[in-house]
């Protein structure tokens, strides 16, 4: 028995990205499930026609799969007729075994009428007398290596030798394409096993690494895949999408942009035998975001020797490209780290009189000399024949003459000038990540005691020429990130709709919309409406659009015969009509005065005596205050719908309105020609059929200008206003205390 290895449950649950046929162009592993049929069972009848059944399942190799994954091919029959020969025919010979009659192959022993022509198989697949009996071979080696005609093949998934060709078995249902072997046996394959990368390895984008493995066969091809943790398999990111030769190694250049993770594993699979696969046993790390970081060197320290060869060192930092801030070195590619030390001042220690004036004569050695007034540093120079000469040269040989003698002159810049960021251009965006230019200048400083100028001058930084700083200007032709904070979000926040202004006949709902910065009406900050770019939400909408029903009008108030005085409130109420529409109010005087005399005109009046002509019918009530000028009398009220003038109602009995009247009181002395008394004022109360009046304060004015009229003795009292009391029945007169009135 050949021992085979198949995916464990945990592997199949997370490693194989998909099963079934993968779409063309996919970089994922293509594994196809297929229908597998078992052997036919015993026929239900030995002759005369019976039925036999078998099990048919969708499987990947030997692993059961959902039937939907085999839907691209028809499912084999699970039952068929058998022993269809008549019962009076000879019995099927014993040489035609039950296994032969259930193997889907036209076996010569069963190709007889009494055997139903191998239960119908031979009717469509007549036996080929040249085909060997492949089922007699029980091992893969015997099946493939001992059959020179190559008409047999080994099905690795069910360990059977079957008749077929290089394209597959004649019975395609008996074996998966991936398990069909005609040139070598799967048992001969050494297991594919990764040997590198090792556990805990760190792979950096931009660098190349050798992936190695063992196993498989040299004539086979393999496919390489990646996965993160227990996720799906995928290729790409520098790994070939197509199969490659099983050479045992592959050089992988990790591309920039590959997702960074510490849980990568590699998967390798044989193209010809998907049951032979390997998974790196350990996880390794891939750092794929190197484009965000870079190595940045610090300034070189002083050389350990002035001349004759020394060493100088510097610090190298891993920094973020976005803000130049130092980060952990693990973020940068160690393969590209800059050198931290180098040889320096390798020239021999010797004088260097390279000044032209000394070419034909012997000059003194160069030394450090003070700069001219206003330039408080030193330079490498000499005095010859009373004149001062500079030994400096430009570029890499600057101060070479002095340095070859073992010293250098402090000019504020040599070996210590650095690029200093001093200003920035405008950012291209106010938020959300923009770019801007940065401006740098080459700047040095004075060593303590080296500056002979003023204290304030020596405390300042020294501006140096660009060639004194290492490397190019960091701001030249380069943009830096700026305003990386997220842009504020401006949205409209609306309050809930108010209740509908009407219950029918189309009302209105309103709401308030506020432009806010942030999330939600209560969590954001109100800002100007102009900051919200979206259209402002509607602030009103129609509601209750069904038409209102109109009902018959009826008068509810005032009560018939109700009395109201001028200036008093008379409540008018009605029922019915149409909601949210208007009614017209009318007034008609049907009697003059409280005595009920007929008026001169009997017509309905609109907008008369402070009674409004039109009011909202929805209210159903109105308070009317008759003015003081309205004539006393009896009045009828009527309401009429403005939407249907035939819908009206009126009082059946009038109300009495008591207006204000002007009264004149004439007093006559009790004794003709006598005196009225000493009173000059009086309070008069009238009593009538409609009640009494309020007290009237009257001044007693003689008709002729004197209290006693010479002729008649009568006195006319000035008029006073009071409410109509109906038929006058009596009056009361009261004079001030201490006065008299004789009338």
C-alpha positions as CSV (number, residue, x, y, z in Angstrom):
1,X,0.0,0.0,0.0
2,X,1.5,3.3,-1.1
3,X,1.3,5.9,1.7
4,X,-0.1,9.2,0.5
5,X,-0.4,12.5,2.3
6,X,-3.5,14.7,2.0
7,X,-4.3,18.2,3.4
8,X,-5.3,18.1,7.0
9,X,-8.6,19.7,8.1
10,X,-6.9,22.7,9.5
11,X,-4.9,23.2,6.3
12,X,-7.9,22.9,4.0
13,X,-9.8,25.3,6.2
14,X,-7.3,28.1,5.7
15,X,-4.6,27.4,3.1
16,X,-6.3,26.4,-0.1
17,X,-7.7,29.7,-1.5
18,X,-10.4,28.0,-3.6
19,X,-11.6,24.7,-5.0
20,X,-13.2,24.1,-8.3
21,X,-12.2,25.6,-11.6
22,X,-10.5,29.0,-11.2
23,X,-11.2,31.7,-13.8
24,X,-8.6,32.1,-16.5
25,X,-5.8,34.5,-15.6
26,X,-6.1,33.9,-11.9
27,X,-2.9,33.7,-9.9
28,X,-4.4,31.4,-7.3
29,X,-3.9,27.6,-7.2
30,X,-6.3,25.8,-9.5
31,X,-7.7,22.6,-7.9
32,X,-10.7,20.8,-9.5
33,X,-13.2,18.6,-7.8
34,X,-14.9,15.8,-9.8
35,X,-17.7,13.3,-9.5
36,X,-16.5,9.9,-8.2
37,X,-18.7,6.9,-8.5
38,X,-18.5,3.7,-6.4
39,X,-19.1,0.2,-7.5
40,X,-22.6,-1.0,-8.5
41,X,-24.5,-2.9,-5.9
42,X,-26.2,-6.3,-6.3
43,X,-28.9,-6.4,-8.9
44,X,-32.4,-6.6,-7.5
45,X,-33.3,-9.5,-9.8
46,X,-31.1,-12.3,-11.3
47,X,-33.0,-12.2,-14.6
48,X,-36.0,-10.5,-16.3
49,X,-34.8,-7.0,-15.5
50,X,-33.8,-5.6,-12.1
51,X,-32.2,-2.4,-10.7
52,X,-28.9,-1.8,-9.1
53,X,-27.5,1.4,-7.4
54,X,-24.2,2.9,-6.5
55,X,-22.9,5.9,-4.5
56,X,-21.9,9.0,-6.4
57,X,-20.1,11.9,-4.6
58,X,-18.3,15.1,-5.5
59,X,-14.7,14.8,-4.2
60,X,-11.4,16.5,-4.3
61,X,-9.0,13.6,-4.4
62,X,-10.6,11.6,-1.6
63,X,-12.0,14.5,0.3
64,X,-15.8,15.0,0.0
65,X,-16.8,18.4,-1.4
66,X,-20.1,20.3,-1.9
67,X,-21.9,19.1,-5.1
68,X,-21.9,22.6,-6.4
69,X,-18.2,22.4,-7.0
70,X,-18.8,19.5,-9.5
71,X,-21.7,21.3,-11.3
72,X,-19.6,21.9,-14.5
73,X,-20.0,18.2,-15.5
74,X,-23.1,16.0,-15.3
75,X,-23.6,13.8,-12.3
76,X,-23.2,10.0,-13.1
77,X,-26.3,7.9,-12.8
78,X,-26.9,6.4,-9.3
79,X,-29.2,3.6,-10.6
80,X,-29.6,1.6,-13.7
81,X,-31.4,-1.5,-15.1
82,X,-29.6,-4.8,-14.8
83,X,-30.0,-8.5,-15.6
84,X,-32.4,-7.6,-18.4
85,X,-32.0,-11.1,-20.1
86,X,-35.1,-13.3,-20.1
87,X,-35.2,-15.7,-17.2
88,X,-35.3,-18.7,-19.6
89,X,-31.9,-17.7,-21.0
90,X,-28.7,-19.4,-19.7
91,X,-27.3,-17.8,-16.5
92,X,-24.4,-15.3,-16.7
93,X,-21.1,-17.4,-16.3
94,X,-19.2,-17.1,-13.0
95,X,-16.2,-15.7,-14.9
96,X,-18.3,-12.4,-15.1
97,X,-18.0,-11.4,-11.5
98,X,-20.1,-8.8,-9.7
99,X,-17.1,-6.5,-9.5
100,X,-16.7,-6.6,-13.3
101,X,-20.4,-5.8,-13.8
102,X,-20.0,-2.7,-11.6
103,X,-16.8,-1.2,-12.9
104,X,-18.1,0.9,-15.8
105,X,-15.7,-1.1,-18.2
106,X,-16.8,-3.4,-20.9
107,X,-15.3,-6.7,-19.6
108,X,-15.0,-9.4,-22.3
109,X,-16.2,-12.0,-19.7
110,X,-19.4,-10.1,-19.3
111,X,-20.0,-9.1,-22.9
112,X,-22.7,-11.7,-23.4
113,X,-26.4,-11.6,-23.9
114,X,-27.0,-13.6,-20.7
115,X,-24.9,-11.0,-18.8
116,X,-26.9,-8.1,-20.4
117,X,-23.8,-7.2,-22.3
118,X,-22.1,-6.2,-19.1
119,X,-25.3,-4.6,-17.9
120,X,-25.4,-2.3,-21.0
121,X,-21.8,-1.1,-20.8
122,X,-20.6,-3.0,-23.8
123,X,-23.4,-1.6,-25.9
124,X,-21.7,1.7,-26.0
125,X,-18.1,0.8,-25.1
126,X,-17.3,-2.5,-27.0
127,X,-14.2,-4.2,-25.7
128,X,-10.9,-3.6,-27.4
129,X,-9.2,-7.0,-27.7
130,X,-5.8,-5.1,-27.7
131,X,-6.3,-3.5,-24.3
132,X,-4.5,-5.3,-21.5
133,X,-6.3,-6.2,-18.3
134,X,-4.9,-3.2,-16.4
135,X,-6.8,-4.1,-13.2
136,X,-4.5,-7.1,-12.8
137,X,-1.6,-4.7,-11.7
138,X,-1.8,-3.8,-8.0
139,X,1.1,-1.4,-7.7
140,X,2.0,1.8,-9.4
141,X,5.3,0.5,-10.6
142,X,3.8,-2.6,-12.1
143,X,1.0,-0.6,-13.7
144,X,3.4,2.0,-15.4
145,X,6.8,0.4,-15.8
146,X,5.9,-3.2,-16.8
147,X,3.4,-2.2,-19.5
148,X,5.4,-1.2,-22.6
149,X,2.3,-0.3,-24.6
150,X,1.6,2.5,-22.0
151,X,-2.1,1.7,-22.3
152,X,-2.4,1.6,-18.5
153,X,-2.1,4.4,-16.0
154,X,-2.1,4.6,-12.2
155,X,-4.8,6.6,-10.3
156,X,-3.0,7.8,-7.2
157,X,-6.1,8.9,-5.4
158,X,-7.7,5.4,-5.2
159,X,-4.6,3.2,-5.9
160,X,-6.0,1.6,-9.1
161,X,-4.4,0.7,-12.4
162,X,-6.8,1.7,-15.1
163,X,-6.9,1.6,-18.9
164,X,-6.2,4.9,-20.6
165,X,-3.8,7.2,-22.4
166,X,-1.6,10.2,-21.5
167,X,-4.8,12.3,-21.6
168,X,-6.4,10.3,-18.8
169,X,-8.3,7.1,-18.1
170,X,-10.9,5.9,-20.6
171,X,-13.4,6.2,-17.8
172,X,-13.0,9.8,-16.8
173,X,-15.2,9.3,-13.7
174,X,-12.7,6.9,-12.2
175,X,-9.8,9.3,-11.5
176,X,-9.0,13.0,-11.1
177,X,-6.7,14.5,-13.8
178,X,-4.3,15.6,-11.2
179,X,-4.0,12.0,-9.8
180,X,-3.4,10.3,-13.2
181,X,0.2,9.0,-13.6
182,X,1.6,7.4,-16.7
183,X,5.3,8.3,-16.5
184,X,6.2,8.1,-12.8
185,X,4.5,7.2,-9.6
186,X,3.5,9.7,-7.0
187,X,5.1,7.4,-4.4
188,X,8.4,8.1,-6.0
189,X,8.1,11.9,-5.4
190,X,10.2,13.2,-2.5
191,X,8.0,15.5,-0.4
192,X,8.4,19.2,-1.3
193,X,10.0,20.9,1.7
194,X,11.1,24.5,2.1
195,X,14.7,25.1,3.5
196,X,14.7,28.9,3.4
197,X,13.8,31.5,4.4
198,X,14.5,30.5,8.0
199,X,12.3,31.1,11.0
200,X,12.2,34.7,12.1
201,X,13.9,36.0,8.9
202,X,13.2,39.7,8.0
203,X,12.9,40.4,4.3
204,X,13.0,44.0,3.1
205,X,11.5,45.5,0.0
206,X,14.0,46.4,-2.6
207,X,16.3,43.5,-1.7
208,X,16.7,40.0,-3.3
209,X,16.6,36.7,-1.4
210,X,17.0,33.1,-2.5
211,X,14.1,30.7,-1.7
212,X,15.2,27.1,-1.5
213,X,13.4,23.8,-1.3
214,X,13.9,20.1,-1.7
215,X,11.7,17.3,-3.0
216,X,9.5,16.7,-6.1
217,X,11.0,15.4,-9.4
218,X,13.3,17.2,-11.7
219,X,10.9,16.9,-14.7
220,X,8.0,18.3,-12.8
221,X,7.0,22.0,-12.5
222,X,6.0,23.7,-9.3
223,X,4.1,26.8,-8.4
224,X,5.0,29.3,-5.6
225,X,2.5,31.1,-3.4
226,X,2.4,33.3,-0.4
227,X,-0.1,33.6,2.4
228,X,-0.3,35.8,5.6
229,X,-1.2,33.9,8.8
230,X,-4.0,31.5,7.9
231,X,-5.3,33.6,5.0
232,X,-5.7,32.7,1.3
233,X,-2.9,31.7,-1.0
234,X,-1.8,34.3,-3.5
235,X,1.0,34.9,-6.0
236,X,2.4,38.1,-7.4
237,X,4.5,40.6,-5.5
238,X,7.6,39.3,-7.3
239,X,6.6,35.6,-7.2
240,X,5.9,34.1,-10.7
241,X,2.3,33.6,-11.6
242,X,3.2,30.7,-14.0
243,X,4.7,27.4,-13.0
244,X,8.5,27.2,-12.9
245,X,10.9,24.4,-13.2
246,X,11.6,22.3,-10.0
247,X,15.1,23.6,-9.7
248,X,15.2,23.8,-5.9
249,X,15.7,27.6,-5.7
250,X,14.2,30.9,-6.9
251,X,15.6,34.4,-6.4
252,X,12.8,36.6,-5.1
253,X,13.2,40.4,-5.3
254,X,10.7,41.8,-2.7
255,X,8.9,44.7,-4.3
256,X,8.1,48.0,-2.6
257,X,4.5,48.2,-1.7
258,X,4.0,44.6,-0.6
259,X,2.0,44.6,2.7
260,X,4.2,44.5,5.7
261,X,3.5,41.6,8.1
262,X,5.4,39.3,10.5
263,X,3.2,36.3,9.6
264,X,4.3,35.4,6.1
265,X,4.6,31.8,5.0
266,X,5.5,30.2,1.6
267,X,3.6,27.4,-0.1
268,X,4.9,25.2,-2.9
269,X,2.9,22.7,-4.9
270,X,3.7,20.2,-7.7
271,X,1.8,21.0,-10.8
272,X,1.4,17.3,-11.8
273,X,0.6,16.1,-8.3
274,X,-1.3,18.5,-6.1
275,X,-1.1,16.1,-3.2
276,X,2.7,16.9,-3.1
277,X,3.0,20.3,-1.5
278,X,5.1,22.0,1.1
279,X,4.5,24.9,3.5
280,X,7.3,26.7,5.2
281,X,7.2,25.6,8.8
282,X,8.1,29.0,10.2
283,X,6.8,32.4,9.7
284,X,9.0,35.3,8.5
285,X,8.6,39.0,8.3
286,X,8.3,41.2,5.2
287,X,8.9,45.0,5.5
288,X,7.3,46.4,2.4
289,X,6.9,50.1,3.2
290,X,10.6,51.2,2.8
291,X,9.5,54.0,0.5
292,X,8.3,55.9,3.7
293,X,11.8,55.8,5.4
294,X,15.4,56.4,4.5
295,X,18.9,56.4,6.0
296,X,20.1,59.9,6.8
297,X,23.7,60.5,7.9
298,X,24.9,62.9,10.5
299,X,28.0,65.0,10.2
300,X,31.4,63.4,10.2
301,X,33.4,63.8,13.4
302,X,36.9,65.2,13.4
303,X,39.5,63.0,11.7
304,X,41.6,61.2,14.3
305,X,44.8,62.3,12.5
306,X,45.7,65.7,11.0
307,X,47.6,63.9,8.2
308,X,49.2,60.5,7.5
309,X,45.9,58.6,7.6
310,X,43.2,58.6,10.3
311,X,39.6,57.6,10.8
312,X,36.4,59.6,11.2
313,X,33.0,58.4,12.3
314,X,29.4,59.6,12.0
315,X,25.9,58.6,13.1
316,X,23.4,57.2,10.6
317,X,19.7,57.5,11.4
318,X,16.6,55.9,10.0
319,X,14.1,58.8,9.4
320,X,10.6,59.3,8.1
321,X,10.6,60.9,4.7
322,X,7.4,62.8,5.5
323,X,8.7,64.8,8.5
324,X,12.4,63.9,8.8
325,X,11.8,62.5,12.3
326,X,14.0,59.6,13.6
327,X,12.4,56.2,13.9
328,X,13.5,52.7,14.8
329,X,16.2,51.3,12.5
330,X,14.1,48.2,11.8
331,X,12.0,50.5,9.5
332,X,14.9,51.0,7.1
333,X,16.6,48.4,4.9
334,X,19.8,47.4,6.6
335,X,21.4,46.4,3.2
336,X,21.4,50.1,2.2
337,X,22.6,51.6,5.5
338,X,25.3,54.2,4.9
339,X,28.8,53.7,6.3
340,X,29.4,55.0,9.8
341,X,33.2,55.3,9.5
342,X,35.9,55.9,6.8
343,X,39.5,56.7,6.4
344,X,40.5,60.4,6.3
345,X,43.6,62.6,5.9
346,X,45.5,59.8,4.2
347,X,48.0,62.2,2.7
348,X,51.6,62.4,4.1
349,X,52.4,65.0,6.6
350,X,54.5,67.7,4.8
351,X,54.7,71.4,4.1
352,X,52.6,72.6,1.2
353,X,53.9,75.9,-0.2
354,X,51.7,75.9,-3.3
355,X,51.4,79.7,-3.5
356,X,52.5,80.9,-7.0
357,X,54.9,83.5,-5.6
358,X,56.9,80.7,-4.0
359,X,57.4,78.7,-7.2
360,X,60.9,80.1,-7.8
361,X,61.9,80.7,-4.2
362,X,61.6,79.1,-0.8
363,X,58.5,80.2,1.2
364,X,57.7,79.8,4.8
365,X,55.1,77.2,5.9
366,X,51.5,78.1,5.8
367,X,49.8,78.8,9.1
368,X,46.4,80.0,10.5
369,X,46.1,83.7,10.1
370,X,43.3,86.1,11.1
371,X,40.8,87.3,8.6
372,X,40.7,91.0,7.7
373,X,38.6,93.3,9.9
374,X,34.9,92.3,10.1
375,X,35.7,88.6,9.2
376,X,36.5,87.2,12.6
377,X,37.7,83.8,11.5
378,X,41.0,82.4,10.4
379,X,42.4,81.3,7.1
380,X,45.3,79.2,5.9
381,X,48.0,81.6,4.7
382,X,51.5,83.0,5.1
383,X,53.5,86.2,5.0
384,X,56.2,86.5,2.3
385,X,58.3,89.6,1.8
386,X,55.9,91.6,4.0
387,X,52.8,90.6,1.9
388,X,50.0,88.2,3.1
389,X,49.1,85.3,0.9
390,X,46.4,82.7,1.2
391,X,47.3,79.0,1.0
392,X,43.7,78.0,0.6
393,X,42.4,76.4,-2.6
394,X,38.7,75.7,-3.5
395,X,37.0,72.3,-3.3
396,X,38.4,69.1,-1.9
397,X,41.9,70.7,-1.4
398,X,40.6,73.6,0.7
399,X,43.2,74.3,3.4
400,X,45.3,71.4,2.1
401,X,48.5,73.2,2.8
402,X,47.7,73.7,6.5
403,X,46.1,70.3,7.0
404,X,49.2,68.6,5.6
405,X,51.1,70.2,8.4
406,X,48.7,68.7,10.9
407,X,46.3,71.5,11.6
408,X,43.3,73.4,10.2
409,X,42.1,76.9,10.5
410,X,38.7,77.6,12.0
411,X,36.8,79.7,9.4
412,X,33.5,78.7,11.0
413,X,32.7,76.2,8.2
414,X,35.4,73.7,7.6
415,X,34.3,70.1,8.6
416,X,31.3,71.4,10.6
417,X,29.0,73.2,8.2
418,X,25.5,71.6,8.0
419,X,22.3,72.2,6.0
420,X,19.9,74.0,8.2
421,X,16.1,74.3,7.4
422,X,15.2,77.9,7.9
423,X,11.9,78.5,6.0
424,X,9.1,76.8,4.0
425,X,7.0,77.7,1.0
426,X,3.2,77.7,1.1
427,X,1.5,74.3,1.4
428,X,-0.4,73.3,-1.7
429,X,-3.3,72.2,0.5
430,X,-4.8,73.5,3.8
431,X,-5.4,69.9,4.9
432,X,-5.5,66.3,3.8
433,X,-1.8,66.2,2.9
434,X,-0.2,68.8,0.6
435,X,3.4,69.5,-0.5
436,X,5.7,72.5,0.0
437,X,9.2,73.5,-0.6
438,X,11.7,73.8,2.2
439,X,14.6,76.2,2.1
440,X,18.0,75.3,3.6
441,X,21.2,77.2,4.0
442,X,24.7,76.0,4.6
443,X,25.5,77.1,8.2
444,X,28.5,76.6,10.6
445,X,29.6,77.9,13.9
446,X,32.7,79.2,15.7
447,X,34.7,76.9,18.0
448,X,35.1,78.3,21.5
449,X,38.2,80.6,21.5
450,X,38.5,80.5,17.7
451,X,36.5,83.6,17.0
452,X,38.4,86.8,17.7
453,X,35.5,89.2,16.9
454,X,32.9,90.7,19.2
455,X,31.0,88.4,21.6
456,X,27.7,89.0,19.8
457,X,29.3,88.3,16.4
458,X,31.0,85.1,17.6
459,X,27.7,83.9,19.1
460,X,26.0,84.0,15.7
461,X,25.9,81.1,13.3
462,X,28.2,81.3,10.3
463,X,26.8,81.4,6.8
464,X,29.0,79.1,4.6
465,X,29.2,78.5,0.9
466,X,27.2,75.5,-0.3
467,X,30.3,73.5,-1.2
468,X,31.2,73.4,2.6
469,X,28.1,71.3,3.4
470,X,28.0,67.6,2.7
471,X,25.7,66.5,-0.1
472,X,23.3,68.6,-2.2
473,X,20.8,71.1,-0.8
474,X,18.0,69.0,0.8
475,X,15.5,71.5,-0.5
476,X,16.7,71.6,-4.1
477,X,14.0,70.3,-6.5
478,X,12.3,68.4,-3.7
479,X,8.9,68.7,-2.1
480,X,7.9,67.8,1.5
481,X,4.6,66.7,3.0
482,X,2.6,69.3,4.9
483,X,-0.8,69.8,6.5
484,X,-1.3,66.1,6.8
485,X,-4.1,66.5,9.2
486,X,-7.5,65.3,8.0
487,X,-9.7,67.9,6.3
488,X,-12.7,68.9,8.3
489,X,-16.0,67.5,7.1
490,X,-18.8,70.0,6.6
491,X,-22.3,68.5,6.4
492,X,-25.9,69.7,6.8
493,X,-27.6,68.7,10.0
494,X,-31.4,69.1,10.1
495,X,-33.9,69.2,12.9
496,X,-36.9,66.9,12.8
497,X,-39.9,68.1,10.9
498,X,-42.4,70.1,12.9
499,X,-46.0,68.9,13.3
500,X,-48.2,69.6,10.2
501,X,-49.8,73.0,10.3
502,X,-53.1,71.5,9.2
503,X,-54.8,68.1,9.5
504,X,-56.2,68.4,5.9
505,X,-56.3,70.6,2.9
506,X,-52.4,70.7,2.5
507,X,-50.5,72.1,5.4
508,X,-46.8,72.8,5.9
509,X,-44.0,71.2,7.9
510,X,-40.8,73.1,8.6
511,X,-37.3,72.3,9.9
512,X,-34.0,74.0,10.4
513,X,-30.8,73.1,8.5
514,X,-27.4,74.0,10.0
515,X,-24.0,73.6,8.4
516,X,-21.8,71.9,10.9
517,X,-18.2,70.9,11.1
518,X,-18.0,67.4,12.5
519,X,-20.6,64.6,13.0
520,X,-24.2,65.1,14.1
521,X,-26.2,68.2,15.1
522,X,-25.3,67.8,18.8
523,X,-21.6,66.8,18.3
524,X,-20.5,69.2,15.5
525,X,-19.8,72.9,15.5
526,X,-22.1,75.3,13.6
527,X,-20.3,77.2,10.8
528,X,-21.3,79.4,8.0
529,X,-23.6,77.9,5.4
530,X,-21.2,78.7,2.6
531,X,-18.8,76.0,3.9
532,X,-21.2,73.2,3.0
533,X,-20.8,72.4,-0.6
534,X,-23.8,70.1,-0.9
535,X,-27.2,71.6,-1.7
536,X,-29.0,72.9,1.4
537,X,-31.8,70.5,2.4
538,X,-35.4,71.7,1.9
539,X,-36.7,73.6,4.9
540,X,-40.4,73.1,4.3
541,X,-42.7,70.5,2.7
542,X,-46.4,69.9,2.2
543,X,-48.3,67.6,4.4
544,X,-51.9,66.4,5.1
545,X,-52.7,67.0,1.4
546,X,-56.1,65.3,1.5
547,X,-58.9,67.9,1.0
548,X,-60.9,69.0,4.0
549,X,-64.6,68.0,4.2
550,X,-67.2,70.8,4.4
551,X,-70.1,70.4,6.8
552,X,-73.3,72.4,7.3
553,X,-72.9,75.6,9.3
554,X,-74.9,76.2,12.5
555,X,-75.0,79.1,15.0
556,X,-74.1,78.1,18.6
557,X,-73.8,81.5,20.3
558,X,-75.1,84.0,21.3
559,X,-78.2,82.8,23.1
560,X,-81.5,84.1,21.6
561,X,-82.5,87.4,23.4
562,X,-79.0,87.8,25.0
563,X,-78.4,91.4,26.0
564,X,-75.0,93.1,25.5
565,X,-74.0,96.6,26.1
566,X,-71.8,98.7,23.9
567,X,-68.1,98.2,24.8
568,X,-68.9,94.7,26.3
569,X,-67.9,91.4,24.8
570,X,-70.4,89.3,22.9
571,X,-69.1,85.7,22.2
572,X,-70.2,84.4,18.8
573,X,-69.7,80.7,18.1
574,X,-70.6,78.5,15.1
575,X,-70.2,74.9,14.1
576,X,-69.5,73.2,10.7
577,X,-68.0,74.8,7.6
578,X,-64.7,73.8,6.1
579,X,-61.5,73.7,8.2
580,X,-58.8,76.1,7.3
581,X,-61.1,78.2,5.1
582,X,-63.0,81.4,5.8
583,X,-66.5,82.5,6.7
584,X,-68.2,85.8,6.1
585,X,-70.0,87.5,9.0
586,X,-73.1,89.6,8.5
587,X,-75.1,91.8,10.9
588,X,-78.7,93.0,10.4
589,X,-80.7,95.4,12.7
590,X,-84.3,94.1,13.0
591,X,-85.6,96.6,15.6
592,X,-84.6,100.1,16.7
593,X,-84.0,100.7,20.4
594,X,-84.9,98.3,23.1
595,X,-88.6,99.0,22.6
596,X,-88.4,97.1,19.3
597,X,-89.4,99.7,16.8
598,X,-88.9,98.6,13.2
599,X,-85.8,100.0,11.5
600,X,-85.9,102.1,8.4
601,X,-83.9,99.5,6.4
602,X,-83.8,95.7,6.9
603,X,-80.6,94.6,5.2
604,X,-77.6,92.4,6.1
605,X,-74.4,94.5,6.6
606,X,-70.8,93.3,6.2
607,X,-67.9,94.8,7.9
608,X,-70.1,97.0,10.0
609,X,-70.0,98.1,13.7
610,X,-66.5,96.6,14.3
611,X,-67.7,93.1,13.2
612,X,-65.1,91.7,10.8
613,X,-66.3,90.8,7.3
614,X,-64.2,87.5,7.0
615,X,-62.7,85.3,9.6
616,X,-61.0,81.8,9.7
617,X,-63.7,79.2,10.0
618,X,-61.3,76.8,11.9
619,X,-61.5,78.8,15.1
620,X,-65.3,78.5,15.4
621,X,-65.5,81.5,17.8
622,X,-65.2,85.2,17.7
623,X,-65.5,87.9,20.4
624,X,-67.3,90.9,19.1
625,X,-67.3,94.2,21.1
626,X,-70.1,96.5,19.8
627,X,-68.7,100.1,19.6
628,X,-70.3,102.9,21.6
629,X,-71.6,104.4,18.3
630,X,-73.8,101.4,17.4
631,X,-77.5,102.3,17.6
632,X,-79.4,100.5,20.4
633,X,-81.6,97.8,19.0
634,X,-82.1,94.2,18.2
635,X,-79.7,92.4,15.8
636,X,-79.5,89.2,13.9
637,X,-76.1,87.5,13.1
638,X,-75.3,85.3,10.0
639,X,-72.3,83.2,8.9
640,X,-71.7,82.2,5.3
641,X,-69.0,79.8,3.9
642,X,-66.6,81.5,1.5
643,X,-66.1,78.2,-0.4
644,X,-69.8,77.4,-0.7
645,X,-72.1,80.5,-0.3
646,X,-75.1,78.2,0.0
647,X,-73.7,76.9,3.2
648,X,-74.9,79.5,5.8
649,X,-76.6,79.8,9.2
650,X,-78.2,82.7,11.1
651,X,-79.6,83.4,14.6
652,X,-83.3,82.6,14.8
653,X,-83.9,85.2,17.5
654,X,-82.1,88.6,17.8
655,X,-79.8,89.8,20.5
656,X,-80.3,93.1,22.2
657,X,-77.5,95.7,21.9
658,X,-77.7,98.5,24.5
659,X,-75.8,101.4,23.1
660,X,-74.6,104.6,24.8
661,X,-77.0,107.6,24.7
662,X,-76.6,111.2,25.5
663,X,-79.0,112.4,28.2
664,X,-80.2,116.0,29.0
665,X,-81.6,116.6,32.5
666,X,-83.8,119.7,33.0
667,X,-84.4,120.7,36.6
668,X,-87.1,123.2,37.6
669,X,-87.1,124.9,41.0
670,X,-89.7,123.6,43.5
671,X,-91.0,127.2,43.9
672,X,-91.5,129.1,40.6
673,X,-88.9,131.7,40.4
674,X,-87.2,130.2,43.5
675,X,-83.7,128.9,44.0
676,X,-82.5,125.4,43.0
677,X,-80.4,125.3,46.1
678,X,-76.6,125.4,46.6
679,X,-75.6,122.2,44.7
680,X,-73.5,122.8,41.5
681,X,-72.9,119.1,40.7
682,X,-74.9,116.0,41.0
683,X,-74.6,112.3,40.5
684,X,-77.5,110.9,38.5
685,X,-78.5,107.2,38.1
686,X,-81.1,106.2,35.6
687,X,-83.5,103.2,36.1
688,X,-85.3,101.7,33.2
689,X,-86.9,98.6,31.7
690,X,-83.4,97.2,30.7
691,X,-81.8,97.9,34.0
692,X,-80.0,100.9,35.5
693,X,-77.2,103.0,34.1
694,X,-73.9,103.7,35.7
695,X,-73.6,106.8,37.7
696,X,-73.5,110.0,35.6
697,X,-71.6,112.9,37.1
698,X,-73.3,116.1,35.9
699,X,-72.4,119.8,36.3
700,X,-75.5,121.9,37.1
701,X,-75.4,124.8,34.7
702,X,-78.1,127.5,34.7
703,X,-79.6,128.2,31.4
704,X,-79.1,131.9,31.7
705,X,-75.8,131.8,33.5
706,X,-77.2,132.1,37.0
707,X,-78.6,129.6,39.4
708,X,-82.1,131.2,39.4
709,X,-83.6,132.2,36.1
710,X,-85.3,135.5,36.6
711,X,-88.3,134.6,34.5
712,X,-89.0,130.9,34.9
713,X,-86.5,129.7,37.4
714,X,-85.6,126.6,35.2
715,X,-82.1,125.2,34.9
716,X,-80.8,123.2,32.0
717,X,-78.2,120.5,32.9
718,X,-75.4,119.7,30.4
719,X,-75.7,116.4,28.6
720,X,-74.1,113.2,29.8
721,X,-73.4,109.8,28.2
722,X,-74.8,106.6,29.7
723,X,-75.9,103.2,28.6
724,X,-79.4,102.8,27.2
725,X,-81.6,101.5,30.0
726,X,-84.8,101.1,27.9
727,X,-88.0,102.8,29.0
728,X,-87.0,105.3,31.7
729,X,-88.8,104.5,34.9
730,X,-87.0,106.5,37.6
731,X,-83.8,108.3,38.4
732,X,-81.8,109.0,41.5
733,X,-80.0,112.3,42.2
734,X,-77.3,112.7,44.7
735,X,-75.6,116.0,45.6
736,X,-72.5,116.5,47.6
737,X,-72.7,116.7,51.4
738,X,-73.5,120.2,52.7
739,X,-75.3,121.2,49.6
740,X,-79.0,121.4,48.7
741,X,-81.1,121.0,45.6
742,X,-84.7,122.2,45.7
743,X,-86.4,120.9,42.5
